[in-house]
Amino acid sequence: MDYSKQGGARQGSNKPRHAEHNAKGTAKNPYDKKADKAALLERMKAAAKKQES
């Protein structure tokens, strides 16, 4: 069989099928926003204290 007459494989697009709800550069997650480690630490301490008592 002569496969040269069938044409090449279809090129797929490299974009996702859907947009993520927390994608970088959106209103919920802007590019210049840094993760607030202090708030995370406070939540972790509160959870540990709650679990302890």
N, C-alpha and C positions, 0 to 999 in steps of 0.2 A: 504494500500500500504506500502511496506517495503522500507523506504527511506535509510536504511543502505547500500543497494546494489548499490546506485547511485553514490557514491563517494562524497568527500567533495567539497565545493565551491572552485572555482579557486582563488588562491591568487593573488591579484593585486600587481603590482610593485608601489613603492612609488616615482617614478621619474616623473618629468613633461614631457609632450609630446614634448616640444620644449625648446630650451635654450633662456634665456632672453638676449636681446642685451646689457644690462647694468648690467649683473650679477656680484656679488662680486667675485674678484679674476681674472677678465679678464683684458686685456690690457687697456680697456676704464675705468675700475673701479677697480684698485688694492686694495688689502686688507688694506694696510697701508695708503691709501689716506684719508685725512680728508676733510670734506666739508669746503670750504673757506667762512666763514661768512662775511669777509670784502668785498669780491667781490659781494656777494649777497646784502649787505647793499648799496653799491654804485649803483647797478642796480636799487634797489628799490627807492633810492633818485632821480636818474635820471628820472625814470618813473613818480614819483610824481611831479617833477619839470616840466616835459613835459606836464603832464596833467593839471597842474596849469596854465600854460601860453597858 
